[in-house]
């Protein structure tokens, strides 16, 4: 999200970040980025007044839930504003894989074509453009959900290639294993639980090694797993994710379900830290390029790869060198950013025709399909009545 907002700012666009979320201690200082911010309220007509006064040319929604909540209000008050959906990843895909994992089976079409999918795809179709972080999800949307390619744009993480670290800590200056991720995110919590099975097998072969698990919002059930005797350490919030990633010799990411692409694995590449992950973990991040480490879905193979990379400096160095090649090939921010701005500009200049060809989207925006709009209006009216009664 920040890389996209920075890209907008670089065009000398006036950028404002509006959110119903509460402020937190770790939030980014948007003012320092030249980005203004605005508090907005869910299910409240005050947003209509705000957006009418602001009159944006472009509105971007963070995930489909925000489009459901505010999309119809934007269309009512700013009908010519280009509407962009930043999907982040496909929640319907993540949920379908999670459901299949819990049932210990392969994901099916029934899992994928869920109520969440109906909501998510509807939001994509209602918008003028949806940003898709993974090429796997681009293919899924076009070939499985039959979304027209004109409504989609592939945009992975954007890295400033000119600021890539040329040297990081050497093999013998690093020690221990690392993983990192928000504990509130279900795939990350499952990863920690899975590491409970994997780690003893690695520690058996490398008794001096430790596994450092970083991430925001560790719940009591996570901190209860902290076990220094076994080298299984719940570290919690990291002040500098890249610094702790650089200090580790190997990143472990045995991700069993999820969607999008994984920030922890990009951080590992940026710090030239080899990683061992799964096919889902590496999905959408390398295609035919060699992975800077190892991809293994079998637990025995995963352990063998982790031990081999950790103990063999030549193998570790080979994996490390692959990171820069992959970043340059897939995550060149200057190239990706220019493509994004060109796509948005083209849609803005041809908006009427672009919307005319999206009949399904216009059908979904029709008032007979607007259940979310009328539910929101009902809640707003109910809240207003309750306030007057008080």
C-alpha positions as CSV (number, residue, x, y, z in Angstrom):
1,X,0.0,0.0,0.0
2,X,2.7,2.5,0.9
3,X,4.7,1.8,-2.3
4,X,1.5,2.5,-4.3
5,X,0.8,5.7,-2.4
6,X,4.4,6.9,-2.9
7,X,4.1,6.2,-6.6
8,X,1.0,8.4,-6.7
9,X,2.8,11.1,-4.8
10,X,5.7,11.0,-7.3
11,X,3.2,12.1,-10.0
12,X,2.6,15.2,-7.9
13,X,-0.9,14.0,-7.2
14,X,-2.6,15.2,-4.1
15,X,-2.9,12.0,-2.0
16,X,-5.2,11.5,1.0
17,X,-5.5,8.3,3.1
18,X,-9.0,7.9,4.6
19,X,-9.6,5.1,7.1
20,X,-12.1,4.0,9.7
21,X,-9.3,2.1,11.6
22,X,-8.0,3.3,14.9
23,X,-4.6,4.8,15.2
24,X,-1.8,2.5,16.5
25,X,1.7,3.1,18.0
26,X,3.3,1.5,14.9
27,X,1.5,3.3,12.2
28,X,3.5,5.1,9.4
29,X,3.9,8.9,9.7
30,X,1.9,9.7,6.6
31,X,2.5,13.5,7.0
32,X,6.2,12.9,6.7
33,X,5.4,11.2,3.3
34,X,3.5,14.2,2.1
35,X,0.2,12.3,2.4
36,X,-2.7,13.7,4.3
37,X,-5.1,11.5,6.3
38,X,-8.7,11.6,7.2
39,X,-10.8,9.7,9.7
40,X,-14.0,8.2,8.2
41,X,-16.9,6.3,9.7
42,X,-18.5,3.1,8.6
43,X,-22.2,3.1,7.8
44,X,-22.5,6.9,8.1
45,X,-23.7,9.6,5.7
46,X,-20.8,11.8,6.9
47,X,-18.7,10.1,4.2
48,X,-21.0,11.5,1.5
49,X,-20.3,15.0,2.7
50,X,-16.5,14.3,2.9
51,X,-16.2,12.8,-0.6
52,X,-18.4,15.4,-2.2
53,X,-16.3,18.2,-0.8
54,X,-13.0,16.4,-1.7
55,X,-14.1,15.4,-5.3
56,X,-11.2,13.0,-6.0
57,X,-10.3,12.0,-9.5
58,X,-9.2,8.6,-8.4
59,X,-10.4,6.5,-5.4
60,X,-8.6,3.3,-4.3
61,X,-10.2,0.8,-1.9
62,X,-8.0,-1.4,0.4
63,X,-9.6,-4.8,-0.1
64,X,-13.1,-5.7,-1.2
65,X,-14.8,-5.0,2.1
66,X,-13.9,-1.3,1.8
67,X,-15.4,-1.2,-1.8
68,X,-18.6,-2.8,-0.4
69,X,-18.8,-0.2,2.3
70,X,-17.8,3.0,0.4
71,X,-17.9,2.2,-3.3
72,X,-21.6,3.0,-3.9
73,X,-21.1,6.3,-2.0
74,X,-18.2,7.2,-4.2
75,X,-20.2,6.4,-7.3
76,X,-23.2,8.5,-6.1
77,X,-21.2,11.6,-5.2
78,X,-18.2,11.3,-7.6
79,X,-19.5,9.3,-10.6
80,X,-16.5,10.2,-12.8
81,X,-13.9,9.2,-10.3
82,X,-11.8,6.2,-11.4
83,X,-12.4,3.4,-8.9
84,X,-9.4,1.1,-8.1
85,X,-9.5,-2.0,-5.9
86,X,-6.2,-2.9,-4.2
87,X,-7.0,-6.6,-3.6
88,X,-3.7,-7.2,-1.6
89,X,-4.4,-10.9,-2.2
90,X,-7.5,-13.0,-3.0
91,X,-9.2,-13.7,0.3
92,X,-11.4,-16.3,-1.3
93,X,-8.3,-18.3,-2.4
94,X,-6.8,-18.1,1.1
95,X,-10.0,-19.2,2.7
96,X,-10.5,-22.0,0.3
97,X,-7.0,-23.4,0.9
98,X,-7.5,-23.0,4.6
99,X,-10.8,-25.0,4.5
100,X,-9.1,-27.8,2.5
101,X,-6.1,-27.9,4.8
102,X,-8.3,-28.3,7.9
103,X,-10.1,-31.2,6.1
104,X,-6.7,-32.6,5.1
105,X,-7.5,-32.7,1.4
106,X,-6.9,-30.8,-1.9
107,X,-8.8,-27.6,-2.5
108,X,-11.8,-28.0,-4.8
109,X,-13.9,-25.7,-7.0
110,X,-16.6,-25.9,-4.3
111,X,-14.2,-24.5,-1.8
112,X,-13.1,-21.7,-4.2
113,X,-16.6,-20.7,-5.4
114,X,-17.6,-19.5,-1.9
115,X,-19.8,-16.7,-0.7
116,X,-16.6,-14.8,0.0
117,X,-15.6,-15.3,-3.7
118,X,-19.0,-14.0,-4.9
119,X,-18.4,-10.8,-2.8
120,X,-14.8,-10.4,-3.8
121,X,-15.3,-11.0,-7.6
122,X,-18.3,-8.6,-7.5
123,X,-16.2,-5.9,-6.0
124,X,-13.6,-6.5,-8.7
125,X,-16.2,-6.2,-11.4
126,X,-17.7,-3.1,-10.0
127,X,-14.4,-1.3,-10.1
128,X,-12.6,0.2,-13.1
129,X,-9.4,-1.5,-12.2
130,X,-8.2,-4.1,-9.7
131,X,-4.6,-4.5,-8.6
132,X,-3.5,-8.1,-8.4
133,X,-0.2,-8.8,-6.6
134,X,0.3,-12.4,-7.9
135,X,0.5,-13.7,-11.5
136,X,-1.0,-16.9,-10.2
137,X,-4.1,-14.9,-9.1
138,X,-4.1,-13.0,-12.4
139,X,-4.5,-16.4,-14.2
140,X,-7.1,-17.6,-11.7
141,X,-9.2,-14.5,-12.1
142,X,-9.1,-14.7,-15.9
143,X,-9.4,-18.4,-16.5
144,X,-11.4,-19.6,-13.6
145,X,-13.6,-16.7,-12.6
146,X,-13.7,-15.3,-16.2
147,X,-12.8,-11.7,-15.3
148,X,-11.9,-9.6,-18.3
149,X,-8.2,-8.8,-18.5
150,X,-9.0,-5.1,-19.0
151,X,-10.2,-4.9,-15.4
152,X,-7.0,-6.3,-13.9
153,X,-3.4,-5.2,-13.5
154,X,-0.5,-7.3,-12.1
155,X,1.5,-5.3,-9.6
156,X,3.8,-7.2,-7.3
157,X,5.9,-5.5,-4.6
158,X,7.8,-2.5,-5.9
159,X,11.5,-2.4,-4.9
160,X,13.9,0.5,-5.4
161,X,16.6,-1.4,-7.2
162,X,19.0,1.5,-6.8
163,X,18.8,1.2,-3.0
164,X,19.4,-2.6,-2.8
165,X,22.0,-3.6,-0.2
166,X,25.2,-4.5,-2.1
167,X,26.7,-6.2,0.9
168,X,25.1,-7.8,4.0
169,X,26.5,-9.9,6.9
170,X,28.5,-12.9,5.7
171,X,27.8,-16.6,6.4
172,X,30.0,-16.7,9.5
173,X,28.6,-13.4,10.9
174,X,25.1,-14.8,11.0
175,X,23.4,-17.4,13.2
176,X,20.0,-18.9,13.9
177,X,16.8,-19.2,11.9
178,X,14.1,-16.6,11.6
179,X,10.5,-16.2,10.6
180,X,8.3,-13.1,10.8
181,X,4.7,-12.2,10.3
182,X,1.6,-10.7,12.0
183,X,0.2,-13.2,14.5
184,X,-3.3,-12.1,13.7
185,X,-3.0,-13.3,10.1
186,X,-4.2,-17.0,10.0
187,X,-1.6,-18.3,7.7
188,X,1.2,-16.9,9.9
189,X,-0.3,-18.5,13.1
190,X,-0.6,-21.8,11.2
191,X,3.0,-21.4,10.2
192,X,4.1,-21.1,13.9
193,X,2.1,-24.2,14.8
194,X,3.6,-26.1,11.9
195,X,7.1,-25.1,13.0
196,X,6.3,-26.7,16.3
197,X,6.5,-30.0,14.4
198,X,9.4,-29.0,12.1
199,X,11.7,-27.3,14.5
200,X,12.6,-30.3,16.8
201,X,13.7,-32.2,13.7
202,X,16.1,-29.4,12.7
203,X,17.3,-28.8,16.3
204,X,18.1,-32.5,16.6
205,X,20.8,-32.0,13.9
206,X,21.9,-28.5,14.9
207,X,21.6,-28.4,18.7
208,X,23.1,-24.9,19.0
209,X,20.6,-23.2,16.6
210,X,17.6,-21.1,17.7
211,X,14.4,-20.2,15.9
212,X,13.5,-16.5,16.3
213,X,9.8,-15.9,15.6
214,X,9.0,-12.2,15.1
215,X,5.6,-10.6,14.5
216,X,3.2,-8.0,15.7
217,X,0.3,-8.7,18.1
218,X,1.5,-12.1,19.6
219,X,-1.4,-13.5,21.6
220,X,-1.0,-15.4,24.9
221,X,-1.3,-18.7,23.0
222,X,1.7,-17.7,21.0
223,X,3.9,-16.4,23.9
224,X,3.0,-19.6,25.7
225,X,5.1,-21.5,23.1
226,X,8.2,-19.5,24.0
227,X,10.8,-22.2,25.0
228,X,14.4,-21.1,25.4
229,X,15.5,-24.7,26.3
230,X,14.4,-25.9,22.9
231,X,15.5,-22.8,21.1
232,X,12.0,-21.9,20.1
233,X,11.8,-18.2,20.8
234,X,8.7,-15.9,20.4
235,X,10.3,-12.5,19.9
236,X,7.2,-10.4,19.1
237,X,7.5,-7.0,17.5
238,X,10.7,-6.2,15.6
239,X,11.7,-2.6,15.5
240,X,13.5,-3.2,12.3
241,X,12.4,-6.2,10.3
242,X,15.2,-6.0,7.8
243,X,17.9,-5.8,10.5
244,X,16.7,-9.0,12.3
245,X,16.4,-10.7,8.9
246,X,20.0,-9.8,8.1
247,X,21.3,-11.2,11.4
248,X,19.7,-14.6,10.7
249,X,21.4,-17.2,8.5
250,X,18.2,-18.7,7.2
251,X,14.5,-17.8,6.9
252,X,11.9,-20.5,7.4
253,X,8.5,-20.1,5.9
254,X,6.6,-23.4,5.8
255,X,3.4,-21.7,4.6
256,X,0.5,-24.3,4.1
257,X,-2.2,-21.9,2.9
258,X,-2.6,-18.3,1.8
259,X,-2.7,-16.1,-1.2
260,X,-0.9,-13.2,-2.8
261,X,2.9,-13.0,-2.3
262,X,4.8,-13.1,0.9
263,X,6.5,-10.0,2.4
264,X,8.7,-12.0,4.7
265,X,10.3,-13.8,1.7
266,X,10.9,-10.5,-0.1
267,X,12.5,-9.1,3.1
268,X,14.7,-12.2,3.1
269,X,15.8,-11.5,-0.5
270,X,16.5,-7.9,0.3
271,X,18.8,-8.9,3.1
272,X,20.4,-11.7,1.0
273,X,19.1,-14.3,3.5
274,X,18.3,-17.6,1.9
275,X,14.9,-19.1,2.7
276,X,13.2,-22.5,2.8
277,X,9.5,-22.3,1.9
278,X,6.7,-24.2,0.3
279,X,5.2,-24.0,-3.2
280,X,2.4,-21.8,-1.8
281,X,4.9,-19.6,0.0
282,X,6.9,-19.0,-3.3
283,X,3.8,-18.8,-5.5
284,X,3.8,-15.7,-7.7
285,X,7.3,-14.7,-6.7
286,X,9.7,-16.5,-9.1
287,X,8.1,-18.3,-12.0
288,X,11.0,-20.0,-13.9
289,X,13.7,-18.2,-11.9
290,X,15.8,-20.2,-9.4
291,X,14.6,-19.7,-5.8
292,X,17.2,-18.2,-3.4
293,X,17.1,-21.2,-1.1
294,X,14.8,-24.2,-1.4
295,X,11.1,-25.0,-2.0
296,X,9.8,-28.1,-0.2
297,X,6.3,-29.2,0.6
298,X,7.3,-32.5,2.3
299,X,8.3,-32.1,5.9
300,X,11.3,-34.4,5.6
301,X,12.6,-32.6,2.5
302,X,12.0,-29.3,4.2
303,X,14.1,-30.2,7.2
304,X,16.9,-31.6,5.0
305,X,17.0,-28.4,3.0
306,X,17.1,-26.2,6.1
307,X,19.9,-28.2,7.6
308,X,21.9,-28.3,4.4
309,X,21.6,-24.6,3.7
310,X,22.4,-23.7,7.3
311,X,25.5,-25.8,7.5
312,X,27.0,-25.6,4.0
313,X,28.6,-22.2,3.2
314,X,29.0,-22.9,-0.5
315,X,25.3,-23.9,-0.9
316,X,24.3,-21.0,1.2
317,X,26.3,-18.6,-0.9
318,X,24.8,-19.9,-4.1
319,X,21.3,-19.4,-2.8
320,X,22.2,-15.9,-1.6
321,X,23.4,-14.9,-5.0
322,X,20.1,-15.8,-6.6
323,X,18.2,-13.2,-4.5
324,X,19.4,-10.2,-6.5
325,X,18.6,-11.8,-9.8
326,X,15.1,-12.5,-8.7
327,X,14.5,-9.1,-7.3
328,X,15.7,-7.4,-10.4
329,X,13.6,-9.6,-12.6
330,X,10.4,-9.4,-10.7
331,X,10.3,-6.5,-8.4
332,X,11.8,-3.5,-10.2
333,X,9.8,-0.7,-8.7
334,X,10.6,1.9,-11.3
335,X,9.4,-0.3,-14.1
336,X,6.3,-1.6,-12.2
337,X,5.3,1.9,-11.1
338,X,5.5,3.3,-14.6
339,X,3.3,0.5,-15.9
340,X,0.8,1.2,-13.2
341,X,0.5,4.9,-13.8
342,X,0.2,4.3,-17.6
343,X,-2.6,1.9,-17.0
344,X,-4.5,4.3,-14.7
345,X,-4.0,7.2,-17.1
346,X,-5.3,5.2,-20.0
347,X,-8.5,4.2,-18.1
348,X,-9.0,7.8,-16.9
349,X,-8.8,9.1,-20.4
350,X,-11.2,6.5,-21.8
351,X,-13.4,6.0,-18.8
352,X,-16.8,6.1,-20.6
353,X,-15.8,3.4,-23.1
354,X,-14.0,1.4,-20.5
355,X,-17.1,1.2,-18.4
356,X,-19.3,0.6,-21.4
357,X,-17.4,-2.6,-22.2
358,X,-17.8,-3.8,-18.6
359,X,-21.5,-4.8,-18.8
360,X,-21.3,-7.2,-15.9
361,X,-19.9,-4.4,-13.7
362,X,-22.6,-2.0,-14.6
363,X,-25.2,-4.7,-13.9
364,X,-23.7,-5.2,-10.5
365,X,-23.8,-1.5,-9.8
366,X,-27.5,-1.4,-10.7
367,X,-29.8,-0.5,-7.8
368,X,-31.4,-4.0,-7.8
369,X,-28.0,-5.5,-6.9
370,X,-27.0,-3.0,-4.3
371,X,-27.8,-4.9,-1.1
372,X,-24.7,-3.6,0.6
373,X,-25.8,0.0,-0.1
374,X,-29.3,-0.4,1.4
375,X,-27.9,-2.4,4.4
376,X,-25.5,0.5,5.1
377,X,-28.3,3.1,4.7
378,X,-30.5,1.1,7.1
379,X,-27.7,0.9,9.7
380,X,-27.0,4.7,9.3
381,X,-30.6,5.5,9.8
382,X,-30.9,3.2,12.8
383,X,-27.8,4.8,14.3
384,X,-29.2,8.2,13.7
385,X,-32.5,7.3,15.3
386,X,-30.8,5.8,18.3
387,X,-28.7,8.9,18.7
388,X,-31.8,11.1,18.7
389,X,-33.5,8.9,21.2
390,X,-30.5,9.1,23.5
